[in-house]
Protein backbone atom coordinates (compact mmCIF):
# COMPACT_ATOMS: atom_id res chain seq x y z
CA UNK A 1 0.00 0.00 0.00
CA UNK A 2 1.38 3.34 -0.99
CA UNK A 3 2.12 5.94 1.63
CA UNK A 4 -0.62 8.16 0.18
CA UNK A 5 -3.26 5.44 0.59
CA UNK A 6 -2.12 4.75 4.17
CA UNK A 7 -2.63 8.40 5.07
CA UNK A 8 -6.13 8.41 3.53
CA UNK A 9 -7.03 5.24 5.46
CA UNK A 10 -5.84 6.73 8.76
CA UNK A 11 -7.88 9.92 8.16
CA UNK A 12 -10.96 7.83 7.28
CA UNK A 13 -10.64 5.71 10.46
CA UNK A 14 -10.27 8.80 12.63
CA UNK A 15 -13.38 10.35 11.01
CA UNK A 16 -15.39 7.13 11.57
CA UNK A 17 -14.28 7.02 15.22
CA UNK A 18 -15.42 10.62 15.81
CA UNK A 19 -18.79 9.96 14.14
CA UNK A 20 -19.28 6.82 16.22
CA UNK A 21 -18.47 8.71 19.42
CA UNK A 22 -21.06 11.44 18.71
CA UNK A 23 -23.62 8.80 17.65
CA UNK A 24 -23.46 6.96 20.97
CA UNK A 25 -23.21 10.05 23.21
CA UNK A 26 -25.83 12.22 21.53
CA UNK A 27 -28.80 13.45 23.73
CA UNK A 28 -31.84 11.32 22.91
CA UNK A 29 -35.30 13.00 23.02
CA UNK A 30 -37.02 12.70 26.40
CA UNK A 31 -34.00 10.94 27.99
CA UNK A 32 -31.87 12.56 30.68
CA UNK A 33 -29.42 11.15 33.12
CA UNK A 34 -30.72 10.89 36.68
CA UNK A 35 -30.77 14.34 38.28
CA UNK A 36 -29.92 16.00 34.96
CA UNK A 37 -31.89 18.79 33.30
CA UNK A 38 -31.57 20.07 29.74
CA UNK A 39 -29.65 23.06 31.02
CA UNK A 40 -27.18 20.90 33.01
CA UNK A 41 -26.34 18.32 30.32
CA UNK A 42 -22.56 18.36 30.10
CA UNK A 43 -22.32 19.06 26.39
CA UNK A 44 -24.95 21.73 26.52
CA UNK A 45 -22.56 23.89 28.57
CA UNK A 46 -20.50 24.33 25.43
CA UNK A 47 -23.41 24.75 23.02
CA UNK A 48 -23.63 28.43 22.01
CA UNK A 49 -27.20 27.94 20.73
CA UNK A 50 -28.76 26.56 23.92
CA UNK A 51 -32.18 28.03 24.81
CA UNK A 52 -32.02 31.28 26.78
CA UNK A 53 -35.16 30.43 28.81
CA UNK A 54 -35.57 27.41 31.05
CA UNK A 55 -37.55 24.44 29.84
CA UNK A 56 -41.07 24.44 31.37
CA UNK A 57 -40.89 22.79 34.74
CA UNK A 58 -37.17 23.45 35.13
CA UNK A 59 -35.89 25.48 38.07
CA UNK A 60 -35.73 29.20 37.38
CA UNK A 61 -32.28 30.65 36.88
CA UNK A 62 -31.00 33.12 39.46
CA UNK A 63 -32.61 36.53 38.84
CA UNK A 64 -35.78 35.09 37.28
CA UNK A 65 -38.57 36.51 39.53
CA UNK A 66 -41.50 36.20 37.16
CA UNK A 67 -43.59 34.09 39.52
CA UNK A 68 -42.20 35.30 42.83
CA UNK A 69 -44.80 37.39 44.75
CA UNK A 70 -43.62 40.77 45.97
CA UNK A 71 -43.70 41.61 49.65
CA UNK A 72 -47.26 42.25 50.76
CA UNK A 73 -48.77 41.16 47.43
CA UNK A 74 -51.08 38.72 49.17
CA UNK A 75 -52.01 41.17 51.90
CA UNK A 76 -55.29 43.04 51.68
CA UNK A 77 -54.73 46.75 51.16
CA UNK A 78 -56.89 48.31 53.88
CA UNK A 79 -55.68 51.92 53.66
CA UNK A 80 -56.08 53.64 50.29
CA UNK A 81 -55.89 57.20 49.06
CA UNK A 82 -59.05 58.04 47.14
CA UNK A 83 -58.61 61.50 45.64
CA UNK A 84 -55.84 62.70 43.37
CA UNK A 85 -56.26 66.28 44.55
CA UNK A 86 -57.00 68.20 47.78
CA UNK A 87 -60.71 68.18 48.58
CA UNK A 88 -62.98 70.77 50.23
CA UNK A 89 -65.53 68.20 51.38
CA UNK A 90 -67.06 64.84 50.52
CA UNK A 91 -69.98 62.51 51.08
CA UNK A 92 -70.63 58.79 50.87
CA UNK A 93 -73.94 57.51 49.52
CA UNK A 94 -75.47 54.41 47.94
CA UNK A 95 -75.42 54.23 44.14
CA UNK A 96 -77.00 51.61 41.90
CA UNK A 97 -74.75 49.71 39.51
CA UNK A 98 -74.79 46.56 37.40
CA UNK A 99 -73.51 43.40 39.04
CA UNK A 100 -70.51 41.96 37.25
CA UNK A 101 -71.31 38.40 36.16
CA UNK A 102 -69.20 35.98 34.08
CA UNK A 103 -70.26 35.66 30.41
CA UNK A 104 -72.52 32.68 29.58
CA UNK A 105 -70.81 29.48 28.43
CA UNK A 106 -70.78 28.92 24.67
CA UNK A 107 -71.86 25.40 23.76
CA UNK A 108 -69.97 23.24 21.28
CA UNK A 109 -70.98 23.39 17.64
CA UNK A 110 -74.24 21.52 17.15
CA UNK A 111 -75.00 21.49 20.90
CA UNK A 112 -77.95 22.99 22.73
CA UNK A 113 -77.91 26.79 22.41
CA UNK A 114 -77.70 28.78 25.67
CA UNK A 115 -80.90 29.97 27.29
CA UNK A 116 -82.08 33.53 26.79
CA UNK A 117 -80.00 35.97 28.82
CA UNK A 118 -81.90 37.44 31.78
CA UNK A 119 -81.85 41.21 32.39
CA UNK A 120 -78.64 42.22 34.20
CA UNK A 121 -78.82 42.29 37.97
CA UNK A 122 -78.11 45.49 39.88
CA UNK A 123 -76.88 46.31 43.37
CA UNK A 124 -76.42 49.39 45.52
CA UNK A 125 -72.80 50.09 46.40
CA UNK A 126 -71.20 52.78 48.60
CA UNK A 127 -69.93 55.67 46.48
CA UNK A 128 -67.81 58.72 47.27
CA UNK A 129 -68.46 62.14 45.81
CA UNK A 130 -66.09 65.04 46.59
CA UNK A 131 -65.24 68.62 45.62
CA UNK A 132 -61.80 69.65 44.36
CA UNK A 133 -60.57 72.66 46.34
CA UNK A 134 -58.83 74.34 43.41
CA UNK A 135 -61.64 74.20 40.83
CA UNK A 136 -64.89 73.26 42.57
CA UNK A 137 -65.26 70.36 40.13
CA UNK A 138 -66.95 67.31 41.60
CA UNK A 139 -65.44 63.84 41.28
CA UNK A 140 -66.77 60.44 42.27
CA UNK A 141 -65.78 56.80 42.59
CA UNK A 142 -67.13 53.56 43.99
CA UNK A 143 -65.62 52.73 47.35
CA UNK A 144 -64.55 49.17 46.57
CA UNK A 145 -63.19 49.97 43.09
CA UNK A 146 -61.26 53.25 43.13
CA UNK A 147 -61.80 54.74 39.68
CA UNK A 148 -61.87 58.53 40.05
CA UNK A 149 -64.13 60.17 37.47
CA UNK A 150 -64.92 63.82 36.95
CA UNK A 151 -68.65 64.47 37.30
CA UNK A 152 -69.10 68.24 36.91
CA UNK A 153 -67.33 70.90 34.89
CA UNK A 154 -68.71 74.03 36.57
CA UNK A 155 -65.73 76.12 37.68
CA UNK A 156 -65.87 77.46 41.25
CA UNK A 157 -62.29 78.46 42.15
CA UNK A 158 -60.79 78.18 45.63
CA UNK A 159 -63.51 76.31 47.49
CA UNK A 160 -62.48 76.09 51.14
CA UNK A 161 -65.46 74.16 52.48
CA UNK A 162 -68.06 71.91 50.85
CA UNK A 163 -71.05 69.88 52.04
CA UNK A 164 -73.42 67.46 50.36
CA UNK A 165 -77.09 66.70 51.00
CA UNK A 166 -80.07 64.84 49.54
CA UNK A 167 -78.08 61.60 49.27
CA UNK A 168 -75.31 63.24 47.29
CA UNK A 169 -77.62 65.07 44.86
CA UNK A 170 -77.06 68.56 46.31
CA UNK A 171 -73.84 70.41 47.05
CA UNK A 172 -72.97 73.50 49.10
CA UNK A 173 -69.68 75.28 48.37
CA UNK A 174 -68.13 78.05 50.45
CA UNK A 175 -65.33 80.38 49.40
CA UNK A 176 -64.06 83.94 49.70
CA UNK A 177 -65.05 86.51 47.10
CA UNK A 178 -62.39 88.46 45.22
CA UNK A 179 -62.20 91.00 48.05
CA UNK A 180 -60.79 88.17 50.22
CA UNK A 181 -63.17 89.16 53.05
CA UNK A 182 -66.71 88.24 52.07
CA UNK A 183 -67.73 84.61 52.55
CA UNK A 184 -69.83 83.38 49.62
CA UNK A 185 -72.02 80.28 49.97
CA UNK A 186 -73.47 78.56 46.89
CA UNK A 187 -76.08 75.77 47.03
CA UNK A 188 -76.63 73.72 43.88
CA UNK A 189 -78.52 70.70 42.62
CA UNK A 190 -76.58 67.95 40.87
CA UNK A 191 -77.96 66.16 37.80
CA UNK A 192 -79.31 62.67 38.31
CA UNK A 193 -77.28 59.82 36.88
CA UNK A 194 -78.46 57.16 34.49
CA UNK A 195 -77.77 53.57 35.50
CA UNK A 196 -74.54 52.56 33.81
CA UNK A 197 -74.05 56.05 32.36
CA UNK A 198 -70.93 57.22 34.19
CA UNK A 199 -69.14 58.71 31.19
CA UNK A 200 -70.24 62.35 31.35
CA UNK A 201 -67.72 64.61 33.07
CA UNK A 202 -68.96 68.12 32.28
CA UNK A 203 -72.35 68.21 34.01
CA UNK A 204 -73.46 71.67 35.05
CA UNK A 205 -74.38 72.67 38.61
CA UNK A 206 -77.30 75.10 38.85
CA UNK A 207 -78.40 76.68 42.10
CA UNK A 208 -78.62 79.77 44.25
CA UNK A 209 -76.55 81.84 46.67
CA UNK A 210 -77.28 81.88 50.38
CA UNK A 211 -76.73 85.05 52.43
CA UNK A 212 -73.19 86.41 52.45
CA UNK A 213 -70.92 85.91 55.43
CA UNK A 214 -72.49 82.77 56.86
CA UNK A 215 -70.22 82.18 59.84
CA UNK A 216 -70.95 78.48 60.33
CA UNK A 217 -73.25 75.80 58.96
CA UNK A 218 -74.09 72.12 59.29
CA UNK A 219 -76.16 69.52 57.45
CA UNK A 220 -78.89 67.51 59.19
CA UNK A 221 -78.23 63.85 59.93
CA UNK A 222 -80.55 62.74 57.11
CA UNK A 223 -79.04 65.22 54.63
CA UNK A 224 -82.35 66.94 53.85
CA UNK A 225 -81.81 70.27 55.67
CA UNK A 226 -79.13 72.74 56.67
CA UNK A 227 -78.67 75.04 59.66
CA UNK A 228 -76.59 78.17 59.27
CA UNK A 229 -75.61 81.27 61.24
CA UNK A 230 -75.10 84.81 60.00
CA UNK A 231 -74.76 88.20 61.63
CA UNK A 232 -77.63 90.68 61.54
CA UNK A 233 -77.07 93.93 63.37
CA UNK A 234 -75.92 93.17 66.92
CA UNK A 235 -77.16 89.57 66.84
CA UNK A 236 -76.37 86.28 65.17
CA UNK A 237 -79.34 84.57 63.49
CA UNK A 238 -79.76 80.81 63.13
CA UNK A 239 -81.87 79.53 60.24
CA UNK A 240 -82.91 76.12 58.99
CA UNK A 241 -83.76 75.49 55.34
CA UNK A 242 -83.75 72.88 52.65
CA UNK A 243 -80.28 72.10 51.32
CA UNK A 244 -80.93 74.40 48.35
CA UNK A 245 -81.90 77.32 50.59
CA UNK A 246 -85.68 76.93 50.34
CA UNK A 247 -88.22 76.76 53.22
CA UNK A 248 -86.27 79.05 55.54
CA UNK A 249 -87.22 79.15 59.22
CA UNK A 250 -85.45 81.22 61.88
CA UNK A 251 -84.91 79.02 64.94
CA UNK A 252 -82.17 80.80 66.89
CA UNK A 253 -80.77 84.21 67.75
CA UNK A 254 -78.06 85.30 70.17
CA UNK A 255 -76.02 88.39 71.02
CA UNK A 256 -72.96 86.11 71.08
CA UNK A 257 -71.56 85.53 67.60
CA UNK A 258 -68.75 82.95 67.94
CA UNK A 259 -70.40 79.54 67.49
CA UNK A 260 -69.63 76.14 65.98
CA UNK A 261 -72.55 73.91 65.02
CA UNK A 262 -73.44 70.32 64.19
CA UNK A 263 -76.77 68.55 63.54
CA UNK A 264 -76.31 64.96 64.74
CA UNK A 265 -79.96 63.94 65.25
CA UNK A 266 -83.36 65.10 64.04
CA UNK A 267 -84.31 67.01 67.18
CA UNK A 268 -80.91 68.27 68.33
CA UNK A 269 -78.63 70.91 66.87
CA UNK A 270 -75.44 71.28 68.93
CA UNK A 271 -74.02 74.79 69.39
CA UNK A 272 -70.60 75.16 71.00
CA UNK A 273 -68.77 78.40 71.69
CA UNK A 274 -65.63 78.63 69.55
CA UNK A 275 -62.88 76.96 71.57
CA UNK A 276 -59.65 78.29 72.98
CA UNK A 277 -57.35 76.70 75.51
CA UNK A 278 -57.54 79.62 77.95
CA UNK A 279 -61.26 80.43 77.64
CA UNK A 280 -64.12 78.45 79.25
CA UNK A 281 -66.40 76.95 76.62
CA UNK A 282 -70.14 76.22 76.65
CA UNK A 283 -72.38 73.78 74.82
CA UNK A 284 -76.11 74.09 74.10
CA UNK A 285 -78.69 71.82 72.51
CA UNK A 286 -81.25 73.44 70.20
CA UNK A 287 -84.49 71.70 69.20
CA UNK A 288 -85.21 72.96 65.67
CA UNK A 289 -88.90 72.08 65.93
CA UNK A 290 -89.71 73.82 69.22
CA UNK A 291 -86.83 76.35 69.05
CA UNK A 292 -86.01 75.54 72.68
CA UNK A 293 -82.42 75.98 73.82
CA UNK A 294 -80.85 74.07 76.73
CA UNK A 295 -77.41 74.46 78.29
CA UNK A 296 -75.62 71.08 78.48
CA UNK A 297 -71.99 71.76 79.41
CA UNK A 298 -70.01 74.80 80.53
CA UNK A 299 -66.87 76.16 82.12
CA UNK A 300 -64.54 73.81 80.19
CA UNK A 301 -61.43 75.34 78.63
CA UNK A 302 -60.92 74.34 75.00
CA UNK A 303 -64.36 72.70 74.81
CA UNK A 304 -65.19 70.97 71.51
CA UNK A 305 -67.90 68.35 71.00
CA UNK A 306 -69.99 66.21 68.65
CA UNK A 307 -73.40 64.72 69.43
CA UNK A 308 -74.48 61.12 68.87
CA UNK A 309 -77.05 59.98 66.26
CA UNK A 310 -79.34 58.91 69.11
CA UNK A 311 -79.38 62.45 70.49
CA UNK A 312 -78.64 61.10 73.97
CA UNK A 313 -74.84 61.34 74.20
CA UNK A 314 -72.22 64.04 73.70
CA UNK A 315 -68.56 63.32 72.97
CA UNK A 316 -66.52 66.26 74.25
CA UNK A 317 -62.91 67.22 74.82
CA UNK A 318 -60.92 69.93 76.55
CA UNK A 319 -57.58 71.73 76.36
CA UNK A 320 -55.76 68.62 77.64
CA UNK A 321 -57.19 66.60 74.71
CA UNK A 322 -59.01 64.30 77.15
CA UNK A 323 -62.11 62.66 75.65
CA UNK A 324 -65.32 62.23 77.65
CA UNK A 325 -68.86 60.99 77.06
CA UNK A 326 -71.72 63.00 78.56
CA UNK A 327 -75.07 61.23 78.98
CA UNK A 328 -77.96 63.70 78.63
CA UNK A 329 -80.39 61.40 80.45
CA UNK A 330 -78.25 60.58 83.51
CA UNK A 331 -76.31 63.87 83.39
CA UNK A 332 -73.10 61.97 84.05
CA UNK A 333 -69.73 61.84 82.29
CA UNK A 334 -67.47 58.91 81.43
CA UNK A 335 -63.78 59.53 80.79
CA UNK A 336 -62.33 57.67 77.81
CA UNK A 337 -58.73 56.56 77.70
CA UNK A 338 -57.78 58.14 74.37
CA UNK A 339 -56.45 61.69 73.97
CA UNK A 340 -57.60 63.47 70.83
CA UNK A 341 -60.09 66.08 69.62
CA UNK A 342 -63.78 65.20 69.08
CA UNK A 343 -63.69 66.52 65.49
CA UNK A 344 -61.25 63.71 64.72
CA UNK A 345 -63.98 61.18 65.65
CA UNK A 346 -67.22 59.82 64.19
CA UNK A 347 -70.10 57.95 65.84
CA UNK A 348 -71.43 54.64 64.58
CA UNK A 349 -75.15 54.46 63.77
CA UNK A 350 -76.04 52.72 67.01
CA UNK A 351 -74.31 55.38 69.15
CA UNK A 352 -72.41 52.58 70.91
CA UNK A 353 -68.92 53.25 69.55
CA UNK A 354 -66.75 55.94 68.03
CA UNK A 355 -63.94 55.74 65.50
CA UNK A 356 -61.17 58.26 66.15
CA UNK A 357 -57.87 59.42 64.71
CA UNK A 358 -55.75 59.42 67.87
CA UNK A 359 -52.25 60.97 67.98
CA UNK A 360 -49.44 58.59 68.87
CA UNK A 361 -48.19 61.45 71.01
CA UNK A 362 -49.21 65.08 71.39
CA UNK A 363 -46.34 67.57 71.43
CA UNK A 364 -46.43 70.21 74.14
CA UNK A 365 -48.60 73.03 72.79
CA UNK A 366 -51.60 75.25 73.51
CA UNK A 367 -54.63 73.14 72.52
CA UNK A 368 -56.73 73.25 70.50
CA UNK A 369 -55.49 76.64 69.24
CA UNK A 370 -52.03 75.51 68.10
CA UNK A 371 -53.49 72.61 66.11
CA UNK A 372 -56.15 74.79 64.46
CA UNK A 373 -53.50 77.29 63.40
CA UNK A 374 -51.29 74.55 61.96
CA UNK A 375 -48.47 75.19 64.41
CA UNK A 376 -48.50 71.50 65.39
CA UNK A 377 -49.67 68.40 63.55
CA UNK A 378 -50.29 64.83 64.63
CA UNK A 379 -49.27 61.33 63.60
CA UNK A 380 -52.50 59.41 64.19
CA UNK A 381 -53.48 55.81 64.73
CA UNK A 382 -57.08 54.78 64.07
CA UNK A 383 -59.00 53.61 67.14
CA UNK A 384 -62.41 52.10 67.81
CA UNK A 385 -63.73 52.94 71.28
CA UNK A 386 -66.72 51.42 73.08
CA UNK A 387 -68.52 54.38 74.68
CA UNK A 388 -70.36 52.20 77.20
CA UNK A 389 -67.22 50.74 78.76
CA UNK A 390 -64.60 53.25 77.66
CA UNK A 391 -62.37 50.47 76.32
CA UNK A 392 -60.70 50.91 72.96
CA UNK A 393 -58.32 49.29 70.53
CA UNK A 394 -56.16 50.34 67.60
CA UNK A 395 -57.64 49.05 64.34
CA UNK A 396 -54.97 50.51 62.03
CA UNK A 397 -51.58 52.16 62.27
CA UNK A 398 -51.33 54.11 58.98
CA UNK A 399 -47.55 54.45 59.16
CA UNK A 400 -47.19 50.64 59.30
CA UNK A 401 -49.73 49.85 56.58
CA UNK A 402 -48.50 48.98 53.04
CA UNK A 403 -47.49 52.29 51.49
CA UNK A 404 -47.59 53.78 54.99
CA UNK A 405 -48.42 57.44 55.47
CA UNK A 406 -48.48 59.93 58.34
CA UNK A 407 -52.13 60.81 58.99
CA UNK A 408 -53.58 63.82 60.78
CA UNK A 409 -57.19 62.80 60.29
CA UNK A 410 -60.19 65.14 60.14
CA UNK A 411 -63.78 64.95 58.83
CA UNK A 412 -64.19 61.19 59.46
CA UNK A 413 -67.33 59.36 58.34
CA UNK A 414 -68.65 55.82 57.82
CA UNK A 415 -70.56 54.22 54.98
CA UNK A 416 -74.09 52.93 55.54
CA UNK A 417 -72.96 49.40 56.40
CA UNK A 418 -70.01 50.62 58.49
CA UNK A 419 -67.63 48.61 56.33
CA UNK A 420 -65.41 51.60 55.47
CA UNK A 421 -64.07 54.59 57.35
CA UNK A 422 -63.23 57.76 55.41
CA UNK A 423 -61.24 60.82 56.43
CA UNK A 424 -59.34 63.81 55.07
CA UNK A 425 -55.65 64.17 55.91
CA UNK A 426 -55.31 67.66 57.40
CA UNK A 427 -51.71 67.97 56.18
CA UNK A 428 -52.63 67.94 52.47
CA UNK A 429 -56.48 67.70 52.29
CA UNK A 430 -56.45 64.41 50.34
CA UNK A 431 -59.32 61.96 50.88
CA UNK A 432 -58.55 58.47 52.22
CA UNK A 433 -60.48 55.31 53.05
CA UNK A 434 -59.94 52.38 55.41
CA UNK A 435 -61.61 49.02 54.98
CA UNK A 436 -62.82 47.95 58.41
ABEGO torsion letter per residue (X at the ends): XBAAAAAAAAAAAAAAAAAAAAAAABBBBGBBBBGBBAAABAAAAABAABBABBBBGBBBBBGBAAABBBBGAABBBABBBABABBBAEBBBBBBBBBBBBBBBBBBBBGBBBBBBBBBBBBBBBBBBBBBBAAAGBBBBBBAABBBBBBABABBBBGBABBBBBGGGABBBBBBBBAAGABBBBBBBBBBBBBBGBAABAABBBBBBBBBBGBABBBBBAAGABBBBBBBBEABBBBBBBBAAGBGBBBABBBABABBBBBBABAABBBBBBBBBAABBBBBBBBBAAAGBBBBABBGBBGBBBBBBAAGABBBBBBAAGBBBBBBAAAGBBBBBABBBBAAABBBBAAGABBBBBBBABBBBBBOAAAAAAGABBBBBBBBBBBAAAGBBBBABBAAABBGBBBBBBBGBBBBAAGABBBBBBAAAGBBBBBBX
